[in-house]
Amino acid sequence: MFFDPLYLILSLPALALGLWAQSKVRSAFNKYSRVQAGRGVAGAQVARYILDLNGLNHVDVEESKGFLSDHYDPSKKTLRLSPQVYQSNSLAAVGVAAHEAGHALQDSTNYGPLSLRSAMVPSVQLGSWLGPIVFFIGYFLGPGLGQSLAWIGLILFGAIAVFALVTLPVEFDASKRAKQILVSQGVVSQQELKGVNAVLDAAALTYVAGAIQALTTLLYYAFLLLGRRD
């Protein structure tokens, strides 16, 4: 494989943004994981409260492994929280737990972007590894069958970019729901909301960086294919 300066030009800004976003997430989470929420309830309790408040008693709340491995599984109707969130009563834990509960609320109301994202998971899993392989095999084979394969690879990888874009409204909406519920139910005060905002806004930035990175990679593949001269 050869080094292409074009790839560096396109990908470096997105990579830098991604690294900065990850740094902000860790910084915000570490800072507000040391600040106890006024109500003193753990992340698992906050998630359970929000779910039950909205009639989602059937959704399980489980503790998962890994740092910030928090997620909602719509296929199994299960909300999984990392130990740092499940057991902690910090503002960071409360914010993350409420955010994940927000995804469960989206699922219960058939929120369009979440349904679309869930439906796209199989194609994204396929495209993430098969797309680049098919693209470069086709690219190096040249005109004819090779070019057709390259286009197929480009389309497969394109699903990743679409998935990343669809993820943005899903994450933004979950955070919006979380903040509204936390304040309206008195789980956090307006003053404490500053800490929740810092954690959730930093997390949202990582999804923005991911979408930009997926788009720039797709753009690079398109430039390679469309700019080829045989």
Secondary structure per residue as TSV (DSSP state, phi and psi in degrees):
chain	resnum	aa	ss	phi	psi
A	1	M	-	360.0	140.5
A	2	F	-	-99.3	158.8
A	3	F	-	-87.3	129.0
A	4	D	-	-117.6	114.0
A	5	P	H	-57.9	-28.9
A	6	L	H	-60.9	-39.4
A	7	Y	H	-63.2	-41.2
A	8	L	H	-64.7	-42.1
A	9	I	H	-62.3	-41.8
A	10	L	H	-77.2	-37.9
A	11	S	H	-91.4	-26.2
A	12	L	H	-59.8	-45.8
A	13	P	H	-59.8	-41.9
A	14	A	H	-66.5	-39.3
A	15	L	H	-64.4	-42.7
A	16	A	H	-63.2	-42.1
A	17	L	H	-62.7	-41.5
A	18	G	H	-62.5	-43.9
A	19	L	H	-65.2	-40.1
A	20	W	H	-65.0	-41.1
A	21	A	H	-63.9	-43.3
A	22	Q	H	-62.0	-38.5
A	23	S	H	-64.5	-41.3
A	24	K	H	-65.7	-37.9
A	25	V	H	-61.7	-49.7
A	26	R	H	-64.5	-39.7
A	27	S	H	-65.0	-48.1
A	28	A	H	-65.2	-42.8
A	29	F	H	-65.3	-44.0
A	30	N	H	-63.0	-39.3
A	31	K	H	-65.5	-50.2
A	32	Y	H	-88.8	-2.5
A	33	S	T	-77.4	-11.3
A	34	R	T	-99.5	2.2
A	35	V	S	-111.0	114.8
A	36	Q	B	-75.6	136.6
A	37	A	-	-69.4	147.4
A	38	G	T	-55.5	-37.6
A	39	R	T	-75.9	-19.6
A	40	G	-	70.4	22.7
A	41	V	-	-98.6	147.0
A	42	A	-	-76.4	162.5
A	43	G	H	-56.4	-41.1
A	44	A	H	-62.1	-39.0
A	45	Q	H	-68.6	-38.3
A	46	V	H	-63.9	-46.0
A	47	A	H	-61.3	-44.9
A	48	R	H	-62.9	-40.2
A	49	Y	H	-63.2	-46.3
A	50	I	H	-63.1	-43.5
A	51	L	H	-62.3	-48.8
A	52	D	H	-65.3	-35.8
A	53	L	H	-60.7	-30.1
A	54	N	T	-104.0	19.0
A	55	G	T	73.4	21.2
A	56	L	-	-102.9	50.2
A	57	N	T	-63.8	-22.7
A	58	H	T	-79.0	-12.4
A	59	V	S	-82.6	123.7
A	60	D	E	-83.6	150.6
A	61	V	E	-118.8	117.0
A	62	E	E	-123.3	157.2
A	63	E	E	-92.0	130.9
A	64	S	-	-109.9	175.4
A	65	K	S	-100.9	156.4
A	66	G	S	99.7	151.2
A	67	F	T	-76.0	123.7
A	68	L	T	50.2	47.5
A	69	S	-	-92.1	18.6
A	70	D	-	-63.3	135.3
A	71	H	E	-166.3	161.9
A	72	Y	E	-111.3	130.4
A	73	D	E	-103.2	100.7
A	74	P	T	-66.5	-26.0
A	75	S	T	-71.0	-31.5
A	76	K	T	-110.1	3.8
A	77	K	T	50.1	50.6
A	78	T	E	-133.4	134.3
A	79	L	E	-105.9	120.4
A	80	R	E	-112.3	127.9
A	81	L	E	-118.3	139.0
A	82	S	-	-67.8	159.3
A	83	P	H	-55.7	-35.3
A	84	Q	H	-67.0	-19.1
A	85	V	H	-105.1	-44.8
A	86	Y	H	-58.3	-44.2
A	87	Q	S	-95.7	-16.9
A	88	S	-	-90.1	150.0
A	89	N	-	-108.8	25.4
A	90	S	B	-80.4	166.2
A	91	L	H	-63.4	-37.1
A	92	A	H	-62.7	-46.0
A	93	A	H	-64.7	-43.1
A	94	V	H	-61.3	-43.0
A	95	G	H	-64.6	-46.2
A	96	V	H	-65.8	-42.9
A	97	A	H	-61.8	-42.1
A	98	A	H	-66.4	-37.6
A	99	H	H	-61.3	-46.2
A	100	E	H	-66.3	-35.8
A	101	A	H	-63.8	-31.5
A	102	G	H	-60.4	-34.6
A	103	H	H	-66.4	-37.0
A	104	A	H	-65.7	-36.8
A	105	L	H	-66.0	-39.1
A	106	Q	H	-59.7	-44.6
A	107	D	H	-62.1	-40.6
A	108	S	H	-69.0	-22.6
A	109	T	T	-105.6	11.0
A	110	N	T	54.4	46.5
A	111	Y	-	-59.5	121.3
A	112	G	H	-52.1	-54.6
A	113	P	H	-59.0	-36.0
A	114	L	H	-67.0	-42.7
A	115	S	H	-61.4	-41.7
A	116	L	H	-65.4	-43.1
A	117	R	H	-62.7	-41.7
A	118	S	H	-63.8	-39.3
A	119	A	H	-68.7	-25.4
A	120	M	H	-84.7	-11.8
A	121	V	H	-53.2	-48.1
A	122	P	H	-59.3	-42.7
A	123	S	H	-68.6	-33.0
A	124	V	H	-70.7	-41.9
A	125	Q	H	-60.7	-37.1
A	126	L	H	-72.2	-47.9
A	127	G	H	-67.4	-28.6
A	128	S	H	-63.4	-33.7
A	129	W	H	-108.7	-33.9
A	130	L	H	-80.6	-34.3
A	131	G	H	-55.4	-56.6
A	132	P	H	-61.5	-36.5
A	133	I	H	-63.8	-49.5
A	134	V	H	-63.7	-40.0
A	135	F	H	-60.1	-52.0
A	136	F	H	-73.2	-29.9
A	137	I	H	-61.4	-48.2
A	138	G	H	-64.9	-39.6
A	139	Y	H	-61.9	-43.3
A	140	F	H	-81.5	-18.0
A	141	L	H	-72.2	-28.8
A	142	G	-	96.0	-160.5
A	143	P	T	-59.7	167.2
A	144	G	T	79.7	-126.1
A	145	L	H	-59.0	-38.9
A	146	G	H	-60.1	-44.2
A	147	Q	H	-64.7	-38.6
A	148	S	H	-63.0	-42.5
A	149	L	H	-63.4	-40.1
A	150	A	H	-61.8	-41.4
A	151	W	H	-64.6	-38.3
A	152	I	H	-63.3	-43.6
A	153	G	H	-61.5	-40.0
A	154	L	H	-63.4	-41.9
A	155	I	H	-66.7	-41.4
A	156	L	H	-61.2	-44.0
A	157	F	H	-70.5	-28.1
A	158	G	H	-59.8	-27.7
A	159	A	H	-62.3	-31.8
A	160	I	H	-66.6	-42.1
A	161	A	H	-64.6	-41.8
A	162	V	H	-63.7	-43.0
A	163	F	H	-59.4	-43.7
A	164	A	H	-63.5	-38.0
A	165	L	H	-69.5	-40.9
A	166	V	H	-65.1	-31.0
A	167	T	H	-64.2	-30.2
A	168	L	H	-59.0	-54.7
A	169	P	H	-64.0	-29.7
A	170	V	H	-62.6	-47.6
A	171	E	H	-71.9	-41.7
A	172	F	H	-62.7	-42.4
A	173	D	H	-67.4	-39.4
A	174	A	H	-62.4	-40.5
A	175	S	H	-67.2	-39.8
A	176	K	H	-61.6	-45.5
A	177	R	H	-61.7	-42.5
A	178	A	H	-60.9	-47.6
A	179	K	H	-63.5	-42.1
A	180	Q	H	-62.9	-43.8
A	181	I	H	-69.2	-42.4
A	182	L	H	-59.7	-40.7
A	183	V	H	-78.5	-45.9
A	184	S	H	-64.1	-30.7
A	185	Q	T	-94.0	2.6
A	186	G	T	72.6	18.7
A	187	V	S	-70.3	-37.8
A	188	V	S	-131.9	155.7
A	189	S	-	-88.2	170.1
A	190	Q	T	-59.3	-36.5
A	191	Q	T	-68.2	-40.5
A	192	E	T	-71.0	-22.2
A	193	L	H	-60.6	-24.0
A	194	K	H	-58.6	-42.5
A	195	G	H	-68.2	-41.3
A	196	V	H	-61.7	-44.2
A	197	N	H	-59.2	-43.2
A	198	A	H	-60.4	-42.9
A	199	V	H	-70.7	-49.1
A	200	L	H	-71.7	-35.5
A	201	D	H	-68.4	-36.5
A	202	A	H	-66.1	-40.9
A	203	A	H	-63.9	-39.7
A	204	A	H	-62.3	-33.2
A	205	L	H	-64.3	-31.1
A	206	T	H	-66.2	-33.6
A	207	Y	H	-72.4	-35.3
A	208	V	H	-63.4	-44.6
A	209	A	H	-62.9	-40.1
A	210	G	H	-63.3	-40.2
A	211	A	H	-66.1	-42.3
A	212	I	H	-64.1	-41.0
A	213	Q	H	-64.6	-41.6
A	214	A	H	-64.2	-40.6
A	215	L	H	-68.3	-40.7
A	216	T	H	-68.5	-35.6
A	217	T	H	-66.2	-42.9
A	218	L	H	-61.9	-40.7
A	219	L	H	-63.5	-38.8
A	220	Y	H	-63.2	-46.2
A	221	Y	H	-59.2	-41.3
A	222	A	H	-65.2	-41.2
A	223	F	H	-61.3	-41.9
A	224	L	H	-60.2	-45.9
A	225	L	H	-73.2	-45.5
A	226	L	H	-76.8	-25.5
A	227	G	T	-91.4	2.7
A	228	R	-	-73.6	142.6
A	229	R	-	-126.2	116.3
A	230	D	-	-115.7	360.0
